[in-house]
Amino acid sequence: MHRNFSLVTKQIMHDIGNPVQILQIHTENIKDDIEYDGFDKKVFDSYVKNVFDVVSRINRVTSAMREYGFESTRKKEFINLNQTLQRTLTLSEAKLMTGKISLDTNYDKNIPLVNADEGQMNRVFLNIILNAIQAIKNGGQISIATKAVDFNTEKEADLHGVQVDIEDTGPKFAKPGTRI
């Protein structure tokens, strides 16, 4: 199943990526070459800016899909979870907007790199965020925070890690033992 998703993702990225690059080049050429006779320069510039914004959005989404969709080699490497979370959020931006859900992020800039498979971390975060979006009805908020933490265990002292907190305003699970 994951292999099929990877192949589809690669094809979508190719099908979207190449035309987007062409669109971006042509838009730049139009902006540089056009004479403004008969045009309201402010209105024209706003149209061009909107095209650039759309192209940038598509580029962010295809980039996030590339990170998320390629088949994981299950290779652990040192990654920055703030960057991983941000790429994952790019994939869920449309659902956040249509669900009228605001997003509050508070990333600790001093977190250590963690040794993890980034593709798997993307999938974990995306599943949690999509679950939060589904739990929220008629608007709400998702808050995501990271912070550096230190652990001391009997085996090793001074282990450094990252705590990721994801909260939403949707209904909460009952505590164990609570009758529903």
Secondary structure, 3 states (H helix, E strand, C coil): CHHHHHHHHHHHHHHHHHHHHHHHHHHHHHHHHCCCCCCCHHHHHHHHHHHHHHHHHHHHHHHHHHHHHCCCCCCCEEECHHHHHHHHHHHHHHHHHHCCEEEEEECCCCCCCEEECHHHHHHHHHHHHHHHHHHCCCCEEEEEEEEEEEECCCCCCCEEEEEEEEEECCCCCCCCCCCC
